[in-house]
Amino acid sequence: MIPNMMQNLAKLRPNSVKRRRLSSHHPEHKNFDFIVIKRKECRTFAEIQGAGCITHFWCTIDNTDQNYLRKLVLKVYWDGEEHPSIEVPIGDFFGMGHAMCKNYWSMPLAMSPKDGKGFNCWWPMPFGSSAKFVLDNQTKRSTVFYFYVDYEEYEQLNEDYGRFHAFWNRVNPCEGISDEGMTSDEFLLQGTNTDFSKNYLLMEAEGKGHYVGCNLNIHNLREQKEDRDNWPGEGDDMMFIDGDDDQTIFGTGTEDYFGTAWCPSKEFSTPFYGIIVGGGKYHSGKITYYRYHIMDPVYFTKSIKVTIEHGHANRRYDDYSSTAYWYQTEPHKQFPVLPLVEERLPRNEPNEIAWD
């Protein structure tokens, strides 16, 4: 029933499948097509009863509070569950961290003009009996919120569809080592990772499902000197599946996992991978990558843990944050408590070094 990209576009649907929408449209058709969510208010803005699938979620936001994209938290609940399957700062949910928005596109997520403030999500999100979207306004200002929640309505949902999940994490800073007395090559390229538990955690789940990707944000915290390399991306991706060493997946470097090569800094977008923020000279300042496993989901039947080293052998001590996405059976493993607002705010320093 759920359309699978363009090859199913011509397929006629059963008469029972209906196209529906919930939006912030004014009930009297006036040009005030938004809702106002007061400061500190946790507001349910869309709720659906019955079976269906979210096919598109769009919103835009007017809030004058600094870093509001990290202070507003999106929570989504499927089928009357007690704990949300999505609990992510709203800017990060749409593919970019650092409390920033910027024009970019991918197949499942995009930030669109003006200035990246048009947020779009095309991850299909099926549900069997209900769906509930909540925005938790943890800013100091009222939020003007425009939204569309487009969905298909079904008589019932096939049992072989997982529920969509999104998890936000941050470690600020990562636990690295001192580079005192080392050359850049020694610090960045040498050493051995003997303790994978110290890798940066992208996501962890129990049950049956498939991991479909992430975005990763790095703020380079290493002091820059003119005569040394400061590339933060030598960390390998590592996925531990079903508790079986034979099913563990190892990568070869951060830029390799994100589909690029040779310490890139050029910003670009593709359907499945890209660099939204490339950093300054010497890879200084803020960086954002994304990689979405739409053509190559990573399957698990019992459990999965997706990690990445913070620098080779976990030697780097940068500020990492991320949002990971996956589908799985319910109930899901409850997420850790979301950090308080103060612990989610992006750093201002050190600033990126301008290109000559």
ZALUM-435122 format. One record per residue: residue number from 0; residue in three letters; x, y, z of N, C-alpha, C in turn. Coordinates in steps of 0.05 Angstrom, whole numbers, plus 5000, padded with zeros to 4 digits. Layout:
NUM ala X Y Z X Y Z X Y Z
...
END
This chain:
0 met 5016 4976 5000 5000 5000 5000 5017 5025 5000
1 ile 5041 5024 5012 5057 5048 5014 5072 5052 4988
2 pro 5069 5074 4974 5083 5078 4948 5113 5075 4951
3 asn 5126 5062 4933 5155 5058 4933 5168 5074 4910
4 met 5172 5100 4915 5184 5118 4895 5169 5117 4869
5 met 5182 5121 4847 5167 5125 4822 5157 5100 4808
6 gln 5169 5076 4815 5160 5053 4800 5132 5045 4808
7 asn 5122 5054 4830 5094 5048 4838 5075 5071 4833
8 leu 5085 5093 4821 5069 5116 4818 5044 5112 4801
9 ala 5047 5095 4780 5024 5090 4762 5005 5069 4773
10 lys 5012 5055 4794 4995 5034 4805 4969 5047 4818
11 leu 4946 5037 4809 4921 5047 4820 4917 5035 4848
12 arg 4908 5052 4866 4904 5043 4894 4876 5033 4898
13 pro 4871 5016 4918 4844 5008 4925 4827 5033 4932
14 asn 4801 5030 4927 4783 5053 4933 4783 5061 4962
15 ser 4792 5043 4979 4792 5049 5008 4815 5067 5016
16 val 4835 5071 4998 4858 5088 5004 4850 5117 4998
17 lys 4852 5134 5018 4844 5162 5015 4867 5181 5021
18 arg 4869 5203 5006 4889 5223 5012 4877 5243 5031
19 arg 4892 5248 5053 4883 5267 5074 4905 5287 5080
20 arg 4897 5308 5094 4916 5328 5104 4906 5341 5129
21 leu 4924 5344 5148 4920 5362 5171 4939 5386 5167
22 ser 4930 5410 5171 4947 5434 5167 4939 5456 5186
23 ser 4954 5477 5186 4948 5500 5202 4929 5520 5188
24 his 4915 5510 5168 4896 5527 5153 4876 5539 5172
25 his 4870 5565 5168 4852 5580 5186 4823 5568 5183
26 pro 4809 5562 5204 4783 5549 5202 4762 5567 5188
27 glu 4766 5593 5188 4747 5611 5174 4759 5622 5148
28 his 4780 5609 5138 4792 5615 5112 4804 5643 5111
29 lys 4812 5653 5133 4826 5679 5134 4856 5673 5129
30 asn 4871 5694 5123 4899 5690 5117 4916 5691 5143
31 phe 4908 5675 5162 4923 5672 5186 4927 5642 5190
32 asp 4942 5630 5171 4944 5601 5169 4966 5590 5186
33 phe 4964 5594 5212 4985 5585 5230 4972 5581 5257
34 ile 4986 5567 5274 4979 5565 5302 5000 5578 5319
35 val 4993 5587 5343 5012 5599 5361 5016 5580 5385
36 ile 5041 5572 5389 5048 5555 5411 5062 5572 5432
37 lys 5051 5576 5455 5062 5594 5475 5088 5583 5486
38 arg 5103 5601 5498 5128 5593 5510 5123 5572 5532
39 lys 5139 5551 5532 5138 5529 5552 5113 5512 5547
40 glu 5099 5516 5525 5075 5499 5519 5083 5475 5503
41 cys 5072 5452 5510 5076 5427 5495 5049 5421 5481
42 arg 5048 5425 5454 5023 5426 5440 5021 5403 5419
43 thr 4999 5389 5421 4992 5369 5400 4981 5385 5376
44 phe 4995 5384 5353 4985 5399 5331 4973 5382 5309
45 ala 4976 5356 5310 4963 5338 5291 4959 5311 5304
46 glu 4934 5301 5301 4928 5275 5313 4909 5261 5294
47 ile 4915 5235 5289 4900 5219 5269 4891 5194 5283
48 gln 4866 5186 5278 4856 5160 5288 4852 5141 5264
49 gly 4860 5116 5268 4857 5096 5247 4884 5090 5235
50 ala 4884 5074 5213 4909 5066 5200 4916 5084 5177
51 gly 4942 5086 5172 4950 5103 5149 4980 5105 5148
52 cys 4989 5125 5132 5018 5130 5129 5022 5159 5123
53 ile 5039 5172 5139 5048 5200 5134 5065 5199 5109
54 thr 5059 5215 5089 5075 5216 5065 5091 5241 5062
55 his 5084 5262 5076 5098 5288 5073 5092 5305 5098
56 phe 5112 5316 5109 5109 5334 5132 5125 5360 5125
57 trp 5111 5382 5124 5124 5408 5119 5117 5427 5142
58 cys 5136 5444 5148 5130 5466 5167 5149 5489 5163
59 thr 5142 5512 5174 5160 5534 5176 5153 5548 5202
60 ile 5172 5563 5213 5171 5572 5241 5179 5601 5242
61 asp 5165 5616 5258 5172 5644 5265 5176 5645 5295
62 asn 5202 5648 5303 5208 5650 5331 5234 5667 5333
63 thr 5234 5687 5350 5256 5706 5352 5277 5697 5373
64 asp 5272 5675 5387 5291 5666 5407 5316 5654 5393
65 gln 5339 5662 5402 5364 5652 5390 5365 5621 5394
66 asn 5374 5608 5373 5377 5578 5374 5351 5563 5377
67 tyr 5329 5575 5367 5303 5563 5371 5301 5535 5358
68 leu 5317 5530 5338 5316 5504 5324 5326 5481 5342
69 arg 5341 5487 5363 5350 5468 5382 5331 5468 5407
70 lys 5316 5489 5411 5299 5491 5434 5271 5480 5430
71 leu 5262 5479 5405 5236 5467 5398 5240 5438 5393
72 val 5225 5421 5406 5229 5392 5404 5204 5379 5391
73 leu 5209 5364 5370 5188 5349 5356 5185 5321 5369
74 lys 5161 5314 5377 5155 5288 5388 5132 5275 5372
75 val 5136 5250 5364 5115 5236 5349 5111 5209 5361
76 tyr 5085 5202 5364 5076 5177 5377 5060 5161 5357
77 trp 5065 5135 5356 5049 5117 5339 5032 5098 5355
78 asp 5007 5095 5347 4990 5074 5358 4986 5075 5388
79 gly 4984 5099 5399 4978 5102 5427 5001 5096 5446
80 glu 5026 5095 5435 5048 5087 5453 5053 5109 5474
81 glu 5065 5100 5496 5070 5118 5519 5094 5136 5513
82 his 5115 5124 5501 5140 5139 5496 5142 5145 5466
83 pro 5152 5169 5459 5153 5177 5431 5173 5160 5415
84 ser 5166 5155 5390 5185 5143 5371 5203 5163 5358
85 ile 5195 5188 5358 5212 5210 5349 5213 5231 5371
86 glu 5237 5238 5379 5241 5259 5399 5268 5273 5392
87 val 5265 5295 5377 5289 5307 5365 5284 5337 5364
88 pro 5305 5354 5370 5302 5383 5364 5294 5387 5335
89 ile 5276 5405 5330 5263 5405 5304 5282 5411 5281
90 gly 5301 5429 5285 5320 5434 5263 5336 5409 5256
91 asp 5345 5395 5276 5361 5370 5272 5344 5349 5258
92 phe 5318 5347 5265 5301 5327 5252 5301 5331 5222
93 phe 5302 5356 5212 5301 5361 5183 5328 5361 5170
94 gly 5348 5350 5184 5373 5342 5171 5398 5359 5177
95 met 5395 5379 5194 5418 5396 5199 5419 5405 5228
96 gly 5442 5404 5240 5445 5412 5268 5456 5441 5271
97 his 5469 5445 5293 5481 5471 5300 5460 5493 5303
98 ala 5435 5486 5306 5413 5506 5307 5413 5524 5283
99 met 5421 5513 5260 5423 5528 5235 5403 5517 5215
100 cys 5395 5534 5196 5380 5525 5172 5394 5536 5148
101 lys 5393 5521 5126 5408 5528 5102 5395 5513 5079
102 asn 5394 5525 5056 5383 5512 5032 5399 5487 5026
103 tyr 5386 5464 5025 5398 5439 5016 5376 5420 5010
104 trp 5382 5398 4996 5361 5378 4990 5373 5350 4991
105 ser 5356 5331 5000 5362 5302 4997 5335 5289 4991
106 met 5335 5263 4986 5310 5251 4979 5290 5251 5002
107 pro 5298 5245 5027 5277 5244 5048 5274 5271 5063
108 leu 5294 5288 5062 5293 5313 5078 5304 5336 5062
109 ala 5294 5360 5067 5304 5384 5053 5298 5409 5070
110 met 5315 5428 5067 5310 5455 5077 5310 5473 5053
111 ser 5288 5488 5049 5283 5502 5024 5281 5532 5028
112 pro 5285 5548 5007 5282 5577 5009 5255 5584 5021
113 lys 5255 5605 5038 5275 5626 5041 5296 5619 5062
114 asp 5321 5619 5054 5343 5615 5073 5341 5589 5088
115 gly 5331 5568 5075 5328 5542 5088 5307 5540 5109
116 lys 5288 5559 5109 5267 5559 5130 5242 5544 5122
117 gly 5241 5532 5099 5219 5514 5091 5228 5486 5096
118 phe 5218 5473 5116 5227 5446 5125 5209 5425 5113
119 asn 5221 5405 5099 5206 5384 5086 5216 5356 5094
120 cys 5198 5338 5099 5204 5310 5105 5187 5292 5089
121 trp 5200 5273 5074 5186 5253 5058 5190 5224 5068
122 trp 5201 5221 5092 5203 5194 5103 5175 5183 5106
123 pro 5169 5160 5094 5142 5148 5098 5140 5139 5127
124 met 5117 5145 5140 5114 5138 5169 5087 5124 5172
125 pro 5087 5098 5171 5062 5083 5173 5053 5080 5203
126 phe 5027 5077 5206 5016 5073 5233 4991 5056 5231
127 gly 4986 5040 5252 4964 5021 5251 4938 5030 5263
128 ser 4939 5047 5284 4914 5055 5297 4914 5085 5303
129 ser 4937 5099 5304 4937 5127 5310 4964 5139 5306
130 ala 4964 5166 5302 4989 5181 5300 4985 5207 5315
131 lys 5005 5216 5329 5003 5242 5344 5030 5257 5341
132 phe 5027 5282 5332 5050 5300 5328 5049 5322 5350
133 val 5071 5326 5364 5072 5345 5386 5096 5363 5382
134 leu 5093 5389 5387 5116 5407 5388 5118 5419 5416
135 asp 5141 5414 5428 5147 5423 5455 5164 5449 5453
136 asn 5151 5471 5459 5164 5497 5457 5180 5503 5482
137 gln 5205 5498 5481 5223 5503 5504 5238 5529 5501
138 thr 5228 5547 5483 5241 5573 5480 5228 5593 5500
139 lys 5238 5617 5499 5227 5639 5516 5208 5656 5501
140 arg 5200 5648 5477 5181 5663 5461 5159 5646 5451
141 ser 5136 5658 5444 5115 5644 5430 5125 5637 5402
142 thr 5115 5614 5392 5123 5604 5366 5100 5605 5347
143 val 5104 5619 5324 5084 5618 5302 5092 5595 5285
144 phe 5073 5576 5282 5079 5550 5269 5059 5545 5246
145 tyr 5070 5542 5222 5055 5535 5199 5062 5505 5192
146 phe 5042 5489 5185 5048 5461 5180 5029 5448 5161
147 tyr 5038 5428 5147 5022 5408 5132 5031 5381 5143
148 val 5012 5363 5148 5017 5335 5152 5000 5320 5132
149 asp 5012 5312 5110 4998 5297 5089 5000 5267 5094
150 tyr 4978 5253 5090 4978 5225 5096 4958 5210 5079
151 glu 4962 5183 5078 4942 5165 5065 4927 5151 5087
152 glu 4901 5148 5083 4884 5134 5102 4877 5107 5091
153 tyr 4881 5086 5108 4876 5058 5100 4854 5046 5118
154 glu 4842 5024 5108 4824 5008 5124 4840 4994 5146
155 gln 4864 4984 5138 4882 4972 5158 4910 4972 5146
156 leu 4930 4970 5163 4958 4970 5155 4968 4942 5154
157 asn 4982 4935 5133 4995 4909 5132 5014 4906 5155
158 glu 5016 4881 5165 5032 4876 5189 5062 4878 5185
159 asp 5071 4878 5160 5100 4877 5154 5112 4905 5152
160 tyr 5098 4926 5161 5110 4953 5162 5120 4960 5189
161 gly 5145 4969 5191 5156 4979 5216 5147 5007 5221
162 arg 5152 5017 5245 5146 5044 5252 5172 5061 5251
163 phe 5168 5086 5242 5191 5104 5238 5200 5115 5265
164 his 5227 5116 5268 5239 5126 5293 5261 5146 5286
165 ala 5265 5165 5304 5287 5184 5301 5298 5191 5329
166 phe 5325 5190 5331 5338 5194 5357 5360 5214 5354
167 trp 5361 5233 5373 5381 5254 5374 5401 5248 5396
168 asn 5427 5253 5390 5447 5249 5410 5468 5271 5408
169 arg 5482 5276 5430 5504 5295 5430 5524 5287 5452
170 val 5549 5290 5445 5571 5287 5465 5588 5312 5461
171 asn 5591 5328 5482 5603 5354 5480 5621 5360 5504
172 pro 5647 5355 5501 5661 5344 5478 5664 5314 5481
173 cys 5672 5302 5459 5679 5273 5460 5704 5269 5477
174 glu 5706 5245 5488 5729 5239 5505 5753 5231 5487
175 gly 5772 5249 5482 5795 5243 5466 5820 5242 5483
176 ile 5843 5246 5470 5868 5246 5484 5883 5272 5477
177 ser 5903 5279 5493 5919 5303 5488 5937 5298 5464
178 asp 5941 5319 5448 5960 5317 5426 5987 5329 5433
179 glu 5991 5334 5459 6016 5346 5468 6040 5329 5460
180 gly 6059 5342 5447 6083 5328 5438 6081 5311 5414
181 met 6057 5311 5401 6053 5294 5377 6053 5312 5352
182 thr 6063 5300 5330 6058 5313 5304 6029 5308 5296
183 ser 6019 5323 5276 5992 5318 5267 5988 5290 5257
184 asp 6007 5279 5242 6004 5252 5232 6003 5232 5255
185 glu 6018 5236 5276 6018 5218 5299 5990 5219 5312
186 phe 5980 5244 5316 5955 5247 5330 5931 5237 5314
187 leu 5931 5244 5288 5907 5239 5272 5907 5211 5259
188 leu 5930 5199 5255 5931 5175 5239 5940 5150 5253
189 gln 5953 5153 5276 5965 5130 5289 5948 5121 5313
190 gly 5957 5099 5326 5942 5089 5348 5922 5067 5340
191 thr 5911 5053 5359 5893 5031 5354 5869 5033 5373
192 asn 5845 5029 5362 5821 5029 5378 5817 5002 5391
193 thr 5821 5000 5417 5818 4975 5431 5792 4974 5448
194 asp 5776 4995 5446 5751 4996 5463 5729 5010 5447
195 phe 5714 4994 5432 5693 5005 5414 5671 5018 5430
196 ser 5669 5013 5456 5648 5025 5472 5651 5055 5475
197 lys 5675 5065 5468 5680 5094 5469 5674 5108 5443
198 asn 5665 5093 5422 5656 5105 5397 5633 5123 5403
199 tyr 5629 5143 5385 5605 5160 5387 5581 5144 5378
200 leu 5559 5146 5393 5535 5130 5388 5516 5146 5370
201 leu 5510 5134 5347 5490 5145 5329 5462 5135 5335
202 met 5458 5110 5340 5433 5099 5348 5436 5071 5359
203 glu 5416 5062 5375 5416 5035 5386 5387 5027 5388
204 ala 5380 5003 5380 5353 4993 5380 5352 4964 5386
205 glu 5329 4955 5397 5323 4927 5401 5297 4920 5387
206 gly 5296 4896 5374 5273 4888 5359 5282 4881 5330
207 lys 5263 4881 5312 5268 4876 5284 5263 4901 5268
208 gly 5282 4907 5249 5278 4931 5234 5301 4936 5215
209 his 5304 4961 5206 5326 4969 5190 5333 4998 5194
210 tyr 5359 5003 5196 5371 5030 5199 5372 5043 5171
211 val 5362 5068 5170 5361 5082 5144 5377 5107 5142
212 gly 5395 5112 5162 5414 5134 5158 5414 5154 5180
213 cys 5431 5175 5176 5435 5195 5197 5446 5221 5185
214 asn 5445 5242 5201 5462 5265 5196 5480 5269 5220
215 leu 5504 5279 5215 5524 5282 5236 5535 5310 5235
216 asn 5537 5323 5258 5547 5350 5261 5572 5350 5279
217 ile 5593 5362 5269 5618 5364 5284 5626 5393 5287
218 his 5632 5401 5311 5645 5427 5316 5674 5421 5323
219 asn 5692 5430 5306 5721 5424 5310 5731 5441 5333
220 leu 5740 5427 5354 5749 5441 5379 5780 5442 5382
221 arg 5794 5429 5364 5823 5427 5367 5836 5454 5358
222 glu 5853 5464 5375 5867 5489 5369 5882 5487 5343
223 gln 5879 5506 5326 5892 5506 5300 5919 5520 5300
224 lys 5939 5507 5288 5964 5521 5282 5969 5519 5252
225 glu 5982 5539 5242 5985 5542 5213 5999 5518 5200
226 asp 6016 5505 5215 6033 5485 5203 6024 5456 5207
227 arg 5998 5452 5214 5989 5425 5218 5961 5420 5207
228 asp 5956 5395 5200 5930 5387 5191 5911 5386 5215
229 asn 5885 5392 5209 5866 5391 5231 5840 5377 5222
230 trp 5843 5357 5205 5820 5342 5194 5807 5325 5217
231 pro 5781 5329 5223 5769 5314 5245 5757 5287 5237
232 gly 5760 5279 5211 5743 5258 5201 5757 5231 5195
233 glu 5776 5223 5211 5789 5196 5207 5774 5174 5222
234 gly 5752 5180 5234 5737 5160 5250 5723 5140 5231
235 asp 5724 5114 5238 5710 5093 5223 5682 5089 5233
236 asp 5663 5084 5215 5636 5076 5223 5637 5046 5230
237 met 5622 5038 5251 5620 5011 5260 5591 5005 5268
238 met 5580 4983 5257 5553 4975 5263 5553 4947 5274
239 phe 5541 4944 5298 5541 4918 5312 5512 4908 5311
240 ile 5508 4885 5297 5482 4875 5290 5476 4849 5303
241 asp 5453 4848 5317 5443 4823 5329 5462 4809 5348
242 gly 5481 4825 5360 5499 4813 5379 5518 4793 5368
243 asp 5521 4792 5341 5537 4771 5328 5561 4784 5315
244 asp 5586 4777 5323 5609 4789 5312 5611 4785 5282
245 asp 5600 4763 5271 5600 4758 5243 5583 4778 5227
246 gln 5565 4792 5241 5547 4811 5228 5556 4840 5232
247 thr 5580 4844 5244 5589 4871 5249 5600 4883 5223
248 ile 5594 4908 5218 5602 4922 5194 5622 4944 5202
249 phe 5645 4943 5189 5666 4963 5194 5670 4980 5170
250 gly 5674 5007 5174 5680 5025 5153 5709 5033 5153
251 thr 5716 5053 5136 5744 5060 5133 5749 5090 5138
252 gly 5729 5105 5146 5734 5133 5152 5709 5149 5150
253 thr 5708 5172 5164 5683 5188 5166 5674 5197 5138
254 glu 5693 5208 5122 5685 5218 5096 5677 5195 5078
255 asp 5688 5171 5082 5681 5148 5066 5652 5139 5072
256 tyr 5645 5138 5097 5617 5130 5104 5597 5150 5092
257 phe 5604 5175 5091 5586 5196 5080 5589 5199 5050
258 gly 5602 5180 5037 5602 5179 5008 5621 5198 4994
259 thr 5640 5210 5009 5658 5229 4997 5687 5218 5000
260 ala 5707 5235 4996 5734 5225 4996 5754 5248 5000
261 trp 5777 5240 5011 5800 5258 5013 5794 5284 5028
262 cys 5784 5281 5052 5781 5304 5070 5766 5328 5058
263 pro 5741 5323 5049 5727 5344 5034 5717 5367 5051
264 ser 5714 5390 5037 5702 5413 5051 5682 5427 5033
265 lys 5680 5418 5008 5661 5431 4989 5632 5422 4996
266 glu 5614 5441 4997 5586 5436 5004 5571 5427 4979
267 phe 5556 5405 4981 5540 5396 4959 5518 5377 4969
268 ser 5497 5373 4953 5474 5356 4961 5469 5336 4939
269 thr 5462 5312 4947 5452 5291 4929 5428 5278 4943
270 pro 5414 5259 4929 5391 5247 4942 5398 5232 4968
271 phe 5421 5219 4969 5427 5201 4991 5450 5209 5009
272 tyr 5467 5228 5001 5489 5236 5017 5498 5264 5010
273 gly 5511 5278 5028 5520 5305 5022 5534 5318 5045
274 ile 5544 5342 5040 5557 5360 5059 5541 5386 5059
275 ile 5527 5391 5080 5511 5416 5082 5529 5439 5091
276 val 5546 5434 5110 5565 5454 5120 5593 5442 5119
277 gly 5611 5455 5104 5637 5443 5100 5659 5452 5119
278 gly 5653 5472 5136 5673 5482 5154 5691 5503 5140
279 gly 5707 5515 5156 5725 5536 5146 5752 5524 5138
280 lys 5772 5542 5136 5799 5533 5129 5810 5515 5150
281 tyr 5825 5494 5142 5835 5474 5161 5812 5458 5174
282 his 5789 5457 5161 5766 5442 5171 5757 5453 5198
283 ser 5760 5479 5202 5753 5492 5227 5724 5497 5229
284 gly 5714 5502 5254 5686 5509 5258 5667 5486 5255
285 lys 5644 5492 5244 5621 5473 5243 5620 5458 5217
286 ile 5613 5432 5218 5611 5415 5195 5585 5398 5198
287 thr 5571 5393 5176 5548 5375 5176 5548 5357 5151
288 tyr 5546 5331 5157 5544 5311 5136 5518 5296 5138
289 tyr 5509 5284 5116 5486 5265 5117 5491 5241 5099
290 arg 5479 5218 5108 5480 5194 5092 5454 5178 5098
291 tyr 5438 5174 5077 5412 5161 5080 5412 5134 5064
292 his 5407 5112 5079 5408 5085 5068 5381 5078 5055
293 ile 5372 5093 5035 5347 5087 5022 5349 5064 5003
294 met 5371 5063 4989 5376 5041 4970 5389 5017 4984
295 asp 5400 5021 5007 5415 5000 5021 5410 5000 5051
296 pro 5386 4995 5060 5380 4995 5088 5397 4974 5103
297 val 5403 4978 5128 5418 4959 5144 5399 4944 5162
298 tyr 5395 4918 5157 5374 4903 5170 5384 4891 5196
299 phe 5366 4889 5216 5372 4875 5240 5347 4859 5249
300 thr 5351 4837 5262 5328 4820 5271 5324 4821 5301
301 lys 5346 4827 5316 5344 4828 5345 5353 4855 5357
302 ser 5375 4865 5346 5386 4890 5357 5405 4902 5337
303 ile 5411 4928 5341 5431 4941 5326 5443 4964 5342
304 lys 5469 4969 5338 5482 4992 5351 5500 5004 5329
305 val 5494 5029 5321 5509 5043 5300 5526 5064 5313
306 thr 5552 5063 5308 5571 5081 5320 5591 5091 5300
307 ile 5606 5111 5308 5629 5121 5292 5650 5132 5310
308 glu 5675 5127 5304 5697 5137 5320 5698 5168 5317
309 his 5705 5181 5339 5710 5210 5338 5740 5215 5333
310 gly 5746 5214 5307 5774 5214 5300 5785 5185 5301
311 his 5807 5180 5287 5819 5153 5287 5825 5145 5316
312 ala 5816 5120 5323 5821 5109 5350 5809 5126 5372
313 asn 5788 5142 5365 5774 5159 5384 5793 5179 5398
314 arg 5812 5190 5382 5831 5209 5393 5821 5237 5394
315 arg 5802 5244 5376 5792 5272 5375 5773 5278 5398
316 tyr 5772 5304 5405 5756 5313 5428 5737 5335 5419
317 asp 5724 5331 5395 5706 5351 5384 5678 5348 5395
318 asp 5661 5368 5389 5633 5368 5396 5617 5354 5374
319 tyr 5605 5331 5381 5590 5315 5362 5560 5316 5369
320 ser 5543 5318 5348 5514 5314 5352 5504 5301 5327
321 ser 5480 5288 5329 5470 5273 5306 5441 5267 5310
322 thr 5428 5261 5287 5401 5249 5287 5402 5224 5269
323 ala 5393 5202 5280 5392 5176 5265 5363 5168 5261
324 tyr 5358 5154 5239 5331 5146 5231 5330 5116 5225
325 trp 5308 5104 5233 5304 5075 5227 5275 5067 5230
326 tyr 5269 5043 5220 5243 5030 5223 5246 5005 5239
327 gln 5226 5000 5256 5227 4975 5272 5200 4968 5282
328 thr 5198 4943 5292 5174 4935 5306 5172 4949 5333
329 glu 5147 4951 5343 5143 4962 5369 5137 4939 5389
330 pro 5142 4943 5415 5152 4968 5427 5181 4971 5422
331 his 5190 4997 5422 5218 5003 5419 5231 5008 5446
332 lys 5258 5005 5446 5273 5011 5470 5271 5041 5476
333 gln 5263 5048 5500 5259 5076 5507 5285 5092 5504
334 phe 5282 5116 5493 5306 5133 5489 5316 5144 5516
335 pro 5342 5150 5518 5351 5165 5541 5336 5192 5543
336 val 5336 5203 5567 5323 5229 5571 5337 5250 5554
337 leu 5321 5265 5539 5332 5286 5522 5347 5307 5540
338 pro 5371 5315 5533 5385 5335 5548 5370 5361 5551
339 leu 5374 5375 5573 5361 5401 5577 5369 5421 5556
340 val 5354 5442 5553 5359 5462 5533 5388 5472 5533
341 glu 5398 5478 5557 5425 5488 5560 5446 5469 5549
342 glu 5440 5443 5550 5459 5423 5541 5456 5417 5511
343 arg 5436 5428 5499 5431 5425 5470 5442 5448 5453
344 leu 5447 5471 5466 5454 5494 5451 5481 5491 5437
345 pro 5483 5502 5412 5509 5499 5398 5530 5517 5410
346 arg 5555 5510 5406 5577 5527 5415 5580 5551 5396
347 asn 5590 5573 5407 5597 5596 5391 5627 5595 5384
348 glu 5643 5583 5401 5672 5583 5397 5682 5554 5396
349 pro 5704 5548 5383 5720 5567 5366 5707 5571 5339
350 asn 5710 5595 5329 5699 5602 5303 5715 5589 5280
351 glu 5702 5586 5257 5717 5576 5234 5737 5596 5225
352 ile 5758 5587 5213 5779 5604 5201 5772 5610 5172
353 ala 5771 5635 5165 5763 5643 5139 5783 5634 5117
354 trp 5772 5626 5094 5789 5619 5072 5803 5644 5061
355 asp 5827 5641 5052 5842 5664 5041 5828 5675 5016
END
